[in-house]
């Protein structure tokens, strides 16, 4: 019966086997990091842990954000200086929200689920 994937039979003190295991672990970590990066940048929605970053360059008191995440994400808003702001968030649908401020504001909205 073949060994399961990502396993190796090593003898104690065998430096070649230890190196093989170390290289396999590094490759798995790289693949894991790549997958996290990919899932975090999915534009069409889908995967767990997706993030959408919206930039509002022109100051407006209401931002309408179409995000295509297909979910009702948490929302963090910062002004153009990076200071976190309080705002009213309304979920229009699973792909659209509005963010309303007391005054016209520019900055970014980070949508996460």
Secondary structure, DSSP 8 states (H G I E B T S, - for coil): ----TT-----TT-HHHHHHHHHHHHHHHHHHHHHHHHHHT-SS--STT-EEEEEEEEEEEEEEEE---SS--EEEEEETTS-EE--EEEEEETTEEEEEEEEEEEEEEEEE-
